[in-house]
Amino acid sequence: MEAGVKPIWVFDGKPPELKAKELDKRKELKQKAEETKEQAIEDGDFEKAKQMAGRSIKITPEMMEDAKTLIKIMGCPIIEAPGEAEA
């Protein structure tokens, strides 16, 4: 921004129905990572727990709204895509 470049943030909208199986698969992988993280903590393997924590992050709607608010406060525009942001 200091160099005159204005970033635009694009947020995903509703995913297409064709992606439902992939989203279910990702949800399952996150759940497995969460379980592995908990076991690693019990075992005292904090390096493994840290690794699994990165794979089991859940973004809440409140977190998304907070991010959008912060971006707007910084003076950057946001776009809320009707579908996937890449499209």
N, CA, C and O atoms as a CHARMM CRD file, in Angstrom:
* protein
*
  348
    1    1 MET  N      0.82800  -1.18900   0.00000 PROA 1      0.00000
    2    1 MET  CA     0.00000   0.00000   0.00000 PROA 1      0.00000
    3    1 MET  C      0.86800   1.24700   0.00000 PROA 1      0.00000
    4    1 MET  O      0.51800   2.25500  -0.61400 PROA 1      0.00000
    5    2 GLU  N      2.01300   1.17700   0.69700 PROA 2      0.00000
    6    2 GLU  CA     2.91800   2.32000   0.71200 PROA 2      0.00000
    7    2 GLU  C      3.47400   2.61300  -0.67200 PROA 2      0.00000
    8    2 GLU  O      3.84000   3.75000  -0.96800 PROA 2      0.00000
    9    3 ALA  N      3.53900   1.58200  -1.53000 PROA 3      0.00000
   10    3 ALA  CA     4.06500   1.74400  -2.88300 PROA 3      0.00000
   11    3 ALA  C      2.96400   2.08100  -3.89000 PROA 3      0.00000
   12    3 ALA  O      3.20700   2.11400  -5.09600 PROA 3      0.00000
   13    4 GLY  N      1.75400   2.33200  -3.38700 PROA 4      0.00000
   14    4 GLY  CA     0.65900   2.69400  -4.27200 PROA 4      0.00000
   15    4 GLY  C     -0.14400   1.51200  -4.79600 PROA 4      0.00000
   16    4 GLY  O     -1.02800   1.68700  -5.63500 PROA 4      0.00000
   17    5 VAL  N      0.15100   0.32800  -4.31700 PROA 5      0.00000
   18    5 VAL  CA    -0.59700  -0.85200  -4.73200 PROA 5      0.00000
   19    5 VAL  C     -1.75600  -1.04800  -3.76200 PROA 5      0.00000
   20    5 VAL  O     -1.56000  -1.03300  -2.54700 PROA 5      0.00000
   21    6 LYS  N     -2.95500  -1.23100  -4.29000 PROA 6      0.00000
   22    6 LYS  CA    -4.12500  -1.41100  -3.44200 PROA 6      0.00000
   23    6 LYS  C     -4.59400  -2.86200  -3.55100 PROA 6      0.00000
   24    6 LYS  O     -5.17600  -3.25100  -4.56300 PROA 6      0.00000
   25    7 PRO  N     -4.34500  -3.65600  -2.52100 PROA 7      0.00000
   26    7 PRO  CA    -4.79400  -5.05200  -2.57100 PROA 7      0.00000
   27    7 PRO  C     -6.30500  -5.14600  -2.45500 PROA 7      0.00000
   28    7 PRO  O     -6.94600  -4.33700  -1.78500 PROA 7      0.00000
   29    8 ILE  N     -6.85000  -6.13300  -3.10800 PROA 8      0.00000
   30    8 ILE  CA    -8.28200  -6.41900  -3.02600 PROA 8      0.00000
   31    8 ILE  C     -8.41700  -7.83700  -2.47300 PROA 8      0.00000
   32    8 ILE  O     -7.79900  -8.76900  -2.98800 PROA 8      0.00000
   33    9 TRP  N     -9.20500  -7.99300  -1.45100 PROA 9      0.00000
   34    9 TRP  CA    -9.40800  -9.29400  -0.82400 PROA 9      0.00000
   35    9 TRP  C    -10.70500  -9.89800  -1.33900 PROA 9      0.00000
   36    9 TRP  O    -11.75200  -9.25000  -1.31300 PROA 9      0.00000
   37   10 VAL  N    -10.63500 -11.13100  -1.80200 PROA 10     0.00000
   38   10 VAL  CA   -11.81200 -11.82400  -2.31900 PROA 10     0.00000
   39   10 VAL  C    -12.11300 -13.00800  -1.40700 PROA 10     0.00000
   40   10 VAL  O    -11.25500 -13.85700  -1.16200 PROA 10     0.00000
   41   11 PHE  N    -13.34600 -13.04800  -0.90900 PROA 11     0.00000
   42   11 PHE  CA   -13.76800 -14.12400  -0.01400 PROA 11     0.00000
   43   11 PHE  C    -14.70300 -15.07800  -0.74700 PROA 11     0.00000
   44   11 PHE  O    -15.53200 -14.66700  -1.55900 PROA 11     0.00000
   45   12 ASP  N    -14.54800 -16.34800  -0.44200 PROA 12     0.00000
   46   12 ASP  CA   -15.39900 -17.38300  -1.03700 PROA 12     0.00000
   47   12 ASP  C    -16.84700 -17.20500  -0.64500 PROA 12     0.00000
   48   12 ASP  O    -17.16900 -16.76700   0.46000 PROA 12     0.00000
   49   13 GLY  N    -17.70800 -17.55600  -1.57300 PROA 13     0.00000
   50   13 GLY  CA   -19.13200 -17.66100  -1.30100 PROA 13     0.00000
   51   13 GLY  C    -19.46800 -19.14000  -1.11500 PROA 13     0.00000
   52   13 GLY  O    -18.64600 -19.91600  -0.62700 PROA 13     0.00000
   53   14 LYS  N    -20.66700 -19.51400  -1.50200 PROA 14     0.00000
   54   14 LYS  CA   -21.11400 -20.89700  -1.35400 PROA 14     0.00000
   55   14 LYS  C    -20.38600 -21.78500  -2.36000 PROA 14     0.00000
   56   14 LYS  O    -20.32800 -21.45700  -3.54500 PROA 14     0.00000
   57   15 PRO  N    -19.82900 -22.91200  -1.89600 PROA 15     0.00000
   58   15 PRO  CA   -19.14600 -23.81300  -2.82900 PROA 15     0.00000
   59   15 PRO  C    -20.15400 -24.53600  -3.72700 PROA 15     0.00000
   60   15 PRO  O    -21.30500 -24.73000  -3.33700 PROA 15     0.00000
   61   16 PRO  N    -19.72800 -24.93000  -4.91300 PROA 16     0.00000
   62   16 PRO  CA   -20.63000 -25.65300  -5.80300 PROA 16     0.00000
   63   16 PRO  C    -20.94100 -27.05100  -5.26800 PROA 16     0.00000
   64   16 PRO  O    -20.14200 -27.63800  -4.53900 PROA 16     0.00000
   65   17 GLU  N    -22.09700 -27.56800  -5.63500 PROA 17     0.00000
   66   17 GLU  CA   -22.50800 -28.90800  -5.19600 PROA 17     0.00000
   67   17 GLU  C    -21.49900 -29.97600  -5.60300 PROA 17     0.00000
   68   17 GLU  O    -21.30900 -30.96200  -4.89100 PROA 17     0.00000
   69   18 LEU  N    -20.85400 -29.77900  -6.74500 PROA 18     0.00000
   70   18 LEU  CA   -19.87400 -30.76200  -7.21500 PROA 18     0.00000
   71   18 LEU  C    -18.70700 -30.93300  -6.24500 PROA 18     0.00000
   72   18 LEU  O    -17.99500 -31.93600  -6.30300 PROA 18     0.00000
   73   19 LYS  N    -18.51000 -29.97600  -5.36900 PROA 19     0.00000
   74   19 LYS  CA   -17.39000 -30.01400  -4.43700 PROA 19     0.00000
   75   19 LYS  C    -17.75900 -30.65400  -3.09400 PROA 19     0.00000
   76   19 LYS  O    -16.90600 -30.75700  -2.21300 PROA 19     0.00000
   77   20 ALA  N    -18.99500 -31.07800  -2.92600 PROA 20     0.00000
   78   20 ALA  CA   -19.47600 -31.59500  -1.64000 PROA 20     0.00000
   79   20 ALA  C    -18.64300 -32.77100  -1.14200 PROA 20     0.00000
   80   20 ALA  O    -18.29100 -32.82000   0.03600 PROA 20     0.00000
   81   21 LYS  N    -18.32100 -33.71700  -2.01900 PROA 21     0.00000
   82   21 LYS  CA   -17.52700 -34.88200  -1.59600 PROA 21     0.00000
   83   21 LYS  C    -16.14100 -34.46100  -1.13800 PROA 21     0.00000
   84   21 LYS  O    -15.62500 -34.97600  -0.14600 PROA 21     0.00000
   85   22 GLU  N    -15.54500 -33.53200  -1.85500 PROA 22     0.00000
   86   22 GLU  CA   -14.21200 -33.04600  -1.48100 PROA 22     0.00000
   87   22 GLU  C    -14.25200 -32.33700  -0.13300 PROA 22     0.00000
   88   22 GLU  O    -13.34700 -32.51000   0.68300 PROA 22     0.00000
   89   23 LEU  N    -15.28000 -31.55000   0.10500 PROA 23     0.00000
   90   23 LEU  CA   -15.40800 -30.85300   1.38500 PROA 23     0.00000
   91   23 LEU  C    -15.61800 -31.84700   2.53100 PROA 23     0.00000
   92   23 LEU  O    -15.08400 -31.65400   3.62400 PROA 23     0.00000
   93   24 ASP  N    -16.38700 -32.90000   2.28900 PROA 24     0.00000
   94   24 ASP  CA   -16.57300 -33.94300   3.30100 PROA 24     0.00000
   95   24 ASP  C    -15.24700 -34.62900   3.60500 PROA 24     0.00000
   96   24 ASP  O    -14.94000 -34.91700   4.76200 PROA 24     0.00000
   97   25 LYS  N    -14.46400 -34.89000   2.56300 PROA 25     0.00000
   98   25 LYS  CA   -13.15100 -35.52600   2.73000 PROA 25     0.00000
   99   25 LYS  C    -12.22900 -34.63200   3.56300 PROA 25     0.00000
  100   25 LYS  O    -11.53300 -35.11200   4.45800 PROA 25     0.00000
  101   26 ARG  N    -12.22900 -33.33900   3.26600 PROA 26     0.00000
  102   26 ARG  CA   -11.38800 -32.39500   4.01700 PROA 26     0.00000
  103   26 ARG  C    -11.81300 -32.32200   5.47600 PROA 26     0.00000
  104   26 ARG  O    -10.97300 -32.24600   6.37300 PROA 26     0.00000
  105   27 LYS  N    -13.12100 -32.34700   5.70900 PROA 27     0.00000
  106   27 LYS  CA   -13.64200 -32.31400   7.08000 PROA 27     0.00000
  107   27 LYS  C    -13.16900 -33.54700   7.86200 PROA 27     0.00000
  108   27 LYS  O    -12.78700 -33.45300   9.02800 PROA 27     0.00000
  109   28 GLU  N    -13.20500 -34.68800   7.19900 PROA 28     0.00000
  110   28 GLU  CA   -12.74800 -35.93100   7.83200 PROA 28     0.00000
  111   28 GLU  C    -11.25300 -35.87100   8.14500 PROA 28     0.00000
  112   28 GLU  O    -10.82500 -36.30600   9.21400 PROA 28     0.00000
  113   29 LEU  N    -10.46400 -35.33500   7.22400 PROA 29     0.00000
  114   29 LEU  CA    -9.02300 -35.20800   7.45200 PROA 29     0.00000
  115   29 LEU  C     -8.73100 -34.26200   8.61600 PROA 29     0.00000
  116   29 LEU  O     -7.81400 -34.50700   9.40000 PROA 29     0.00000
  117   30 LYS  N     -9.51000 -33.18200   8.72900 PROA 30     0.00000
  118   30 LYS  CA    -9.32800 -32.26000   9.85000 PROA 30     0.00000
  119   30 LYS  C     -9.65500 -32.94900  11.17400 PROA 30     0.00000
  120   30 LYS  O     -8.96100 -32.75300  12.17200 PROA 30     0.00000
  121   31 GLN  N    -10.70800 -33.75200  11.17500 PROA 31     0.00000
  122   31 GLN  CA   -11.09000 -34.46600  12.39300 PROA 31     0.00000
  123   31 GLN  C     -9.99100 -35.44800  12.81300 PROA 31     0.00000
  124   31 GLN  O     -9.66500 -35.55100  13.99600 PROA 31     0.00000
  125   32 LYS  N     -9.42500 -36.16400  11.84800 PROA 32     0.00000
  126   32 LYS  CA    -8.33300 -37.09800  12.14800 PROA 32     0.00000
  127   32 LYS  C     -7.11100 -36.35500  12.68700 PROA 32     0.00000
  128   32 LYS  O     -6.44600 -36.81800  13.61300 PROA 32     0.00000
  129   33 ALA  N     -6.82900 -35.19100  12.09000 PROA 33     0.00000
  130   33 ALA  CA    -5.69500 -34.39000  12.55700 PROA 33     0.00000
  131   33 ALA  C     -5.93400 -33.91000  13.98700 PROA 33     0.00000
  132   33 ALA  O     -5.00500 -33.87800  14.79400 PROA 33     0.00000
  133   34 GLU  N     -7.16700 -33.54000  14.30100 PROA 34     0.00000
  134   34 GLU  CA    -7.51100 -33.10500  15.65800 PROA 34     0.00000
  135   34 GLU  C     -7.29900 -34.24400  16.65300 PROA 34     0.00000
  136   34 GLU  O     -6.75200 -34.03400  17.73600 PROA 34     0.00000
  137   35 GLU  N     -7.73300 -35.45000  16.28500 PROA 35     0.00000
  138   35 GLU  CA    -7.56100 -36.61300  17.16200 PROA 35     0.00000
  139   35 GLU  C     -6.08300 -36.94000  17.35000 PROA 35     0.00000
  140   35 GLU  O     -5.64700 -37.25600  18.45700 PROA 35     0.00000
  141   36 THR  N     -5.31300 -36.86400  16.26300 PROA 36     0.00000
  142   36 THR  CA    -3.87100 -37.12900  16.33900 PROA 36     0.00000
  143   36 THR  C     -3.19500 -36.08900  17.21500 PROA 36     0.00000
  144   36 THR  O     -2.29000 -36.41600  17.98200 PROA 36     0.00000
  145   37 LYS  N     -3.63000 -34.82600  17.10700 PROA 37     0.00000
  146   37 LYS  CA    -3.07200 -33.74700  17.92700 PROA 37     0.00000
  147   37 LYS  C     -3.31100 -34.01800  19.40800 PROA 37     0.00000
  148   37 LYS  O     -2.39900 -33.89200  20.22500 PROA 37     0.00000
  149   38 GLU  N     -4.54400 -34.38900  19.74500 PROA 38     0.00000
  150   38 GLU  CA    -4.87400 -34.67500  21.14600 PROA 38     0.00000
  151   38 GLU  C     -4.03500 -35.83200  21.69200 PROA 38     0.00000
  152   38 GLU  O     -3.56400 -35.78500  22.82800 PROA 38     0.00000
  153   39 GLN  N     -3.85300 -36.86600  20.87500 PROA 39     0.00000
  154   39 GLN  CA    -3.03700 -38.00900  21.30400 PROA 39     0.00000
  155   39 GLN  C     -1.57900 -37.59700  21.48200 PROA 39     0.00000
  156   39 GLN  O     -0.91900 -38.02600  22.42800 PROA 39     0.00000
  157   40 ALA  N     -1.08500 -36.77100  20.57500 PROA 40     0.00000
  158   40 ALA  CA     0.30400 -36.30400  20.66800 PROA 40     0.00000
  159   40 ALA  C      0.51300 -35.48700  21.93900 PROA 40     0.00000
  160   40 ALA  O      1.55900 -35.58900  22.57900 PROA 40     0.00000
  161   41 ILE  N     -0.47500 -34.68300  22.30300 PROA 41     0.00000
  162   41 ILE  CA    -0.37500 -33.89600  23.54400 PROA 41     0.00000
  163   41 ILE  C     -0.30700 -34.83200  24.74000 PROA 41     0.00000
  164   41 ILE  O      0.50900 -34.64600  25.64300 PROA 41     0.00000
  165   42 GLU  N     -1.17600 -35.84700  24.73800 PROA 42     0.00000
  166   42 GLU  CA    -1.16000 -36.81900  25.83900 PROA 42     0.00000
  167   42 GLU  C      0.18100 -37.53600  25.92400 PROA 42     0.00000
  168   42 GLU  O      0.66000 -37.84700  27.01500 PROA 42     0.00000
  169   43 ASP  N      0.79100 -37.80100  24.75000 PROA 43     0.00000
  170   43 ASP  CA     2.07900 -38.50000  24.70300 PROA 43     0.00000
  171   43 ASP  C      3.26500 -37.57900  24.95600 PROA 43     0.00000
  172   43 ASP  O      4.40000 -38.04300  25.07500 PROA 43     0.00000
  173   44 GLY  N      3.00700 -36.27600  25.03900 PROA 44     0.00000
  174   44 GLY  CA     4.09100 -35.32500  25.25300 PROA 44     0.00000
  175   44 GLY  C      4.87200 -35.00200  23.99500 PROA 44     0.00000
  176   44 GLY  O      5.95200 -34.41800  24.07800 PROA 44     0.00000
  177   45 ASP  N      4.35500 -35.36700  22.83100 PROA 45     0.00000
  178   45 ASP  CA     5.01100 -35.08800  21.54900 PROA 45     0.00000
  179   45 ASP  C      4.47300 -33.76100  21.01800 PROA 45     0.00000
  180   45 ASP  O      3.58100 -33.72700  20.17100 PROA 45     0.00000
  181   46 PHE  N      5.03700 -32.67400  21.53600 PROA 46     0.00000
  182   46 PHE  CA     4.52000 -31.35400  21.21700 PROA 46     0.00000
  183   46 PHE  C      4.84500 -30.89600  19.79900 PROA 46     0.00000
  184   46 PHE  O      4.13300 -30.06400  19.23800 PROA 46     0.00000
  185   47 GLU  N      5.90400 -31.42700  19.22300 PROA 47     0.00000
  186   47 GLU  CA     6.22200 -31.11400  17.82800 PROA 47     0.00000
  187   47 GLU  C      5.14300 -31.68900  16.91500 PROA 47     0.00000
  188   47 GLU  O      4.67400 -31.01800  15.99500 PROA 47     0.00000
  189   48 LYS  N      4.75700 -32.92500  17.17400 PROA 48     0.00000
  190   48 LYS  CA     3.68300 -33.56900  16.39500 PROA 48     0.00000
  191   48 LYS  C      2.35700 -32.84500  16.63500 PROA 48     0.00000
  192   48 LYS  O      1.58100 -32.64500  15.70100 PROA 48     0.00000
  193   49 ALA  N      2.09800 -32.45600  17.87300 PROA 49     0.00000
  194   49 ALA  CA     0.86200 -31.74100  18.20200 PROA 49     0.00000
  195   49 ALA  C      0.79800 -30.42100  17.43800 PROA 49     0.00000
  196   49 ALA  O     -0.25500 -30.04900  16.92200 PROA 49     0.00000
  197   50 LYS  N      1.90900 -29.72700  17.36900 PROA 50     0.00000
  198   50 LYS  CA     1.96000 -28.45400  16.63900 PROA 50     0.00000
  199   50 LYS  C      1.68400 -28.67700  15.15300 PROA 50     0.00000
  200   50 LYS  O      0.95100 -27.91400  14.52300 PROA 50     0.00000
  201   51 GLN  N      2.27500 -29.72100  14.61200 PROA 51     0.00000
  202   51 GLN  CA     2.07100 -30.05500  13.19600 PROA 51     0.00000
  203   51 GLN  C      0.59200 -30.35200  12.92200 PROA 51     0.00000
  204   51 GLN  O      0.02500 -29.86800  11.94200 PROA 51     0.00000
  205   52 MET  N     -0.01100 -31.13700  13.78300 PROA 52     0.00000
  206   52 MET  CA    -1.41500 -31.51100  13.60000 PROA 52     0.00000
  207   52 MET  C     -2.35800 -30.32300  13.85900 PROA 52     0.00000
  208   52 MET  O     -3.43400 -30.24200  13.26600 PROA 52     0.00000
  209   53 ALA  N     -1.95300 -29.41600  14.73600 PROA 53     0.00000
  210   53 ALA  CA    -2.77100 -28.23600  15.01000 PROA 53     0.00000
  211   53 ALA  C     -2.93000 -27.40600  13.74000 PROA 53     0.00000
  212   53 ALA  O     -4.00000 -26.85900  13.47500 PROA 53     0.00000
  213   54 GLY  N     -1.86800 -27.32000  12.96900 PROA 54     0.00000
  214   54 GLY  CA    -1.93100 -26.58500  11.71300 PROA 54     0.00000
  215   54 GLY  C     -2.86900 -27.21500  10.70300 PROA 54     0.00000
  216   54 GLY  O     -3.40600 -26.52600   9.83500 PROA 54     0.00000
  217   55 ARG  N     -3.06700 -28.50900  10.81000 PROA 55     0.00000
  218   55 ARG  CA    -3.94500 -29.22900   9.88000 PROA 55     0.00000
  219   55 ARG  C     -5.39700 -29.27400  10.34500 PROA 55     0.00000
  220   55 ARG  O     -6.28200 -29.67300   9.58800 PROA 55     0.00000
  221   56 SER  N     -5.64000 -28.87100  11.57500 PROA 56     0.00000
  222   56 SER  CA    -6.99600 -29.00300  12.12000 PROA 56     0.00000
  223   56 SER  C     -7.63900 -27.65400  12.44900 PROA 56     0.00000
  224   56 SER  O     -8.60700 -27.59300  13.20600 PROA 56     0.00000
  225   57 ILE  N     -7.10300 -26.58600  11.88500 PROA 57     0.00000
  226   57 ILE  CA    -7.63900 -25.24800  12.14100 PROA 57     0.00000
  227   57 ILE  C     -9.05100 -25.13600  11.57800 PROA 57     0.00000
  228   57 ILE  O     -9.32300 -25.57300  10.46000 PROA 57     0.00000
  229   58 LYS  N     -9.93700 -24.54900  12.36200 PROA 58     0.00000
  230   58 LYS  CA   -11.31000 -24.30900  11.92800 PROA 58     0.00000
  231   58 LYS  C    -11.56000 -22.81100  11.92600 PROA 58     0.00000
  232   58 LYS  O    -11.36800 -22.13600  12.93800 PROA 58     0.00000
  233   59 ILE  N    -11.98900 -22.29900  10.78100 PROA 59     0.00000
  234   59 ILE  CA   -12.30200 -20.88300  10.64500 PROA 59     0.00000
  235   59 ILE  C    -13.80400 -20.71200  10.88500 PROA 59     0.00000
  236   59 ILE  O    -14.62300 -21.29200  10.17200 PROA 59     0.00000
  237   60 THR  N    -14.15200 -19.92200  11.88100 PROA 60     0.00000
  238   60 THR  CA   -15.56500 -19.71000  12.21200 PROA 60     0.00000
  239   60 THR  C    -16.11100 -18.51900  11.42400 PROA 60     0.00000
  240   60 THR  O    -15.33600 -17.68900  10.94800 PROA 60     0.00000
  241   61 PRO  N    -17.41800 -18.42600  11.28400 PROA 61     0.00000
  242   61 PRO  CA   -18.00000 -17.24700  10.63500 PROA 61     0.00000
  243   61 PRO  C    -17.60100 -15.93900  11.33900 PROA 61     0.00000
  244   61 PRO  O    -17.41300 -14.91000  10.69100 PROA 61     0.00000
  245   62 GLU  N    -17.47500 -15.99500  12.66300 PROA 62     0.00000
  246   62 GLU  CA   -17.06800 -14.80200  13.41200 PROA 62     0.00000
  247   62 GLU  C    -15.64900 -14.38600  13.04200 PROA 62     0.00000
  248   62 GLU  O    -15.36100 -13.19400  12.93200 PROA 62     0.00000
  249   63 MET  N    -14.76900 -15.35100  12.85000 PROA 63     0.00000
  250   63 MET  CA   -13.40000 -15.04500  12.44800 PROA 63     0.00000
  251   63 MET  C    -13.37700 -14.38700  11.06900 PROA 63     0.00000
  252   63 MET  O    -12.61600 -13.44900  10.83000 PROA 63     0.00000
  253   64 MET  N    -14.21900 -14.88900  10.16800 PROA 64     0.00000
  254   64 MET  CA   -14.29900 -14.31800   8.82900 PROA 64     0.00000
  255   64 MET  C    -14.79100 -12.86900   8.88500 PROA 64     0.00000
  256   64 MET  O    -14.24900 -11.99600   8.20800 PROA 64     0.00000
  257   65 GLU  N    -15.80700 -12.62500   9.68700 PROA 65     0.00000
  258   65 GLU  CA   -16.33300 -11.26000   9.80800 PROA 65     0.00000
  259   65 GLU  C    -15.30500 -10.32900  10.42700 PROA 65     0.00000
  260   65 GLU  O    -15.18200  -9.17700  10.00900 PROA 65     0.00000
  261   66 ASP  N    -14.56200 -10.81400  11.42300 PROA 66     0.00000
  262   66 ASP  CA   -13.50700 -10.00400  12.03500 PROA 66     0.00000
  263   66 ASP  C    -12.43100  -9.65500  11.00900 PROA 66     0.00000
  264   66 ASP  O    -11.94700  -8.52400  10.97200 PROA 66     0.00000
  265   67 ALA  N    -12.06100 -10.62300  10.18100 PROA 67     0.00000
  266   67 ALA  CA   -11.04500 -10.38400   9.14700 PROA 67     0.00000
  267   67 ALA  C    -11.53900  -9.33300   8.15300 PROA 67     0.00000
  268   67 ALA  O    -10.79200  -8.42700   7.78000 PROA 67     0.00000
  269   68 LYS  N    -12.79000  -9.45500   7.72800 PROA 68     0.00000
  270   68 LYS  CA   -13.36300  -8.49000   6.78300 PROA 68     0.00000
  271   68 LYS  C    -13.38600  -7.08400   7.38500 PROA 68     0.00000
  272   68 LYS  O    -13.06800  -6.10500   6.71000 PROA 68     0.00000
  273   69 THR  N    -13.76200  -6.99700   8.65100 PROA 69     0.00000
  274   69 THR  CA   -13.79500  -5.70100   9.32900 PROA 69     0.00000
  275   69 THR  C    -12.39900  -5.08000   9.36900 PROA 69     0.00000
  276   69 THR  O    -12.23400  -3.89700   9.06800 PROA 69     0.00000
  277   70 LEU  N    -11.40400  -5.86900   9.73900 PROA 70     0.00000
  278   70 LEU  CA   -10.03300  -5.37300   9.81600 PROA 70     0.00000
  279   70 LEU  C     -9.53900  -4.90200   8.45400 PROA 70     0.00000
  280   70 LEU  O     -8.91100  -3.84800   8.34700 PROA 70     0.00000
  281   71 ILE  N     -9.82000  -5.67500   7.42500 PROA 71     0.00000
  282   71 ILE  CA    -9.38600  -5.30300   6.07900 PROA 71     0.00000
  283   71 ILE  C    -10.02400  -3.98500   5.65500 PROA 71     0.00000
  284   71 ILE  O     -9.36100  -3.11900   5.08400 PROA 71     0.00000
  285   72 LYS  N    -11.31400  -3.84000   5.94000 PROA 72     0.00000
  286   72 LYS  CA   -12.00400  -2.59000   5.60300 PROA 72     0.00000
  287   72 LYS  C    -11.41400  -1.41400   6.37600 PROA 72     0.00000
  288   72 LYS  O    -11.23700  -0.33300   5.81400 PROA 72     0.00000
  289   73 ILE  N    -11.10900  -1.61000   7.65000 PROA 73     0.00000
  290   73 ILE  CA   -10.51700  -0.54600   8.47500 PROA 73     0.00000
  291   73 ILE  C     -9.16300  -0.12300   7.90200 PROA 73     0.00000
  292   73 ILE  O     -8.78600   1.04600   7.97900 PROA 73     0.00000
  293   74 MET  N     -8.43500  -1.08800   7.32600 PROA 74     0.00000
  294   74 MET  CA    -7.13700  -0.78800   6.71400 PROA 74     0.00000
  295   74 MET  C     -7.29000  -0.04900   5.38300 PROA 74     0.00000
  296   74 MET  O     -6.30000   0.36800   4.78200 PROA 74     0.00000
  297   75 GLY  N     -8.53300   0.11100   4.93000 PROA 75     0.00000
  298   75 GLY  CA    -8.77600   0.84800   3.70200 PROA 75     0.00000
  299   75 GLY  C     -8.73100   0.01200   2.44100 PROA 75     0.00000
  300   75 GLY  O     -8.64800   0.55300   1.33800 PROA 75     0.00000
  301   76 CYS  N     -8.78500  -1.28700   2.58900 PROA 76     0.00000
  302   76 CYS  CA    -8.74700  -2.17300   1.42700 PROA 76     0.00000
  303   76 CYS  C    -10.15400  -2.65800   1.09900 PROA 76     0.00000
  304   76 CYS  O    -10.94500  -2.94500   1.99800 PROA 76     0.00000
  305   77 PRO  N    -10.45700  -2.74800  -0.18200 PROA 77     0.00000
  306   77 PRO  CA   -11.77900  -3.25500  -0.55700 PROA 77     0.00000
  307   77 PRO  C    -11.83900  -4.77200  -0.44200 PROA 77     0.00000
  308   77 PRO  O    -10.82900  -5.46600  -0.56100 PROA 77     0.00000
  309   78 ILE  N    -13.05100  -5.26800  -0.20700 PROA 78     0.00000
  310   78 ILE  CA   -13.26900  -6.70900  -0.21100 PROA 78     0.00000
  311   78 ILE  C    -14.37100  -7.02000  -1.21600 PROA 78     0.00000
  312   78 ILE  O    -15.24800  -6.20100  -1.49100 PROA 78     0.00000
  313   79 ILE  N    -14.29200  -8.22200  -1.74700 PROA 79     0.00000
  314   79 ILE  CA   -15.32000  -8.72800  -2.64800 PROA 79     0.00000
  315   79 ILE  C    -15.79500 -10.04800  -2.06500 PROA 79     0.00000
  316   79 ILE  O    -14.98600 -10.90700  -1.71200 PROA 79     0.00000
  317   80 GLU  N    -17.09300 -10.20500  -1.96700 PROA 80     0.00000
  318   80 GLU  CA   -17.65800 -11.47100  -1.52300 PROA 80     0.00000
  319   80 GLU  C    -18.19900 -12.16700  -2.75100 PROA 80     0.00000
  320   80 GLU  O    -19.24700 -11.79800  -3.28200 PROA 80     0.00000
  321   81 ALA  N    -17.47200 -13.18200  -3.19700 PROA 81     0.00000
  322   81 ALA  CA   -17.83000 -13.90300  -4.41500 PROA 81     0.00000
  323   81 ALA  C    -19.10800 -14.70400  -4.20500 PROA 81     0.00000
  324   81 ALA  O    -19.36300 -15.18400  -3.10000 PROA 81     0.00000
  325   82 PRO  N    -19.91300 -14.85200  -5.25300 PROA 82     0.00000
  326   82 PRO  CA   -21.12300 -15.65900  -5.11600 PROA 82     0.00000
  327   82 PRO  C    -20.80700 -17.15200  -4.98900 PROA 82     0.00000
  328   82 PRO  O    -21.60700 -17.91900  -4.45400 PROA 82     0.00000
  329   83 GLY  N    -19.63700 -17.55400  -5.48300 PROA 83     0.00000
  330   83 GLY  CA   -19.19200 -18.94400  -5.40200 PROA 83     0.00000
  331   83 GLY  C    -17.74300 -18.95400  -4.92400 PROA 83     0.00000
  332   83 GLY  O    -17.37100 -18.19400  -4.03000 PROA 83     0.00000
  333   84 GLU  N    -16.94100 -19.81100  -5.51900 PROA 84     0.00000
  334   84 GLU  CA   -15.53300 -19.86600  -5.12800 PROA 84     0.00000
  335   84 GLU  C    -14.81200 -18.60300  -5.58400 PROA 84     0.00000
  336   84 GLU  O    -15.07600 -18.08700  -6.67000 PROA 84     0.00000
  337   85 ALA  N    -13.91400 -18.11500  -4.76100 PROA 85     0.00000
  338   85 ALA  CA   -13.24100 -16.85600  -5.03600 PROA 85     0.00000
  339   85 ALA  C    -12.38200 -16.92900  -6.31300 PROA 85     0.00000
  340   85 ALA  O    -12.26900 -15.93900  -7.03600 PROA 85     0.00000
  341   86 GLU  N    -11.78500 -18.08600  -6.58800 PROA 86     0.00000
  342   86 GLU  CA   -10.93300 -18.21600  -7.75900 PROA 86     0.00000
  343   86 GLU  C    -11.70800 -17.97300  -9.05200 PROA 86     0.00000
  344   86 GLU  O    -11.18500 -17.41000 -10.01400 PROA 86     0.00000
  345   87 ALA  N    -12.97100 -18.41100  -9.05100 PROA 87     0.00000
  346   87 ALA  CA   -13.79300 -18.22400 -10.25900 PROA 87     0.00000
  347   87 ALA  C    -14.05200 -16.74900 -10.46000 PROA 87     0.00000
  348   87 ALA  O    -14.72400 -16.36500 -11.41800 PROA 87     0.00000
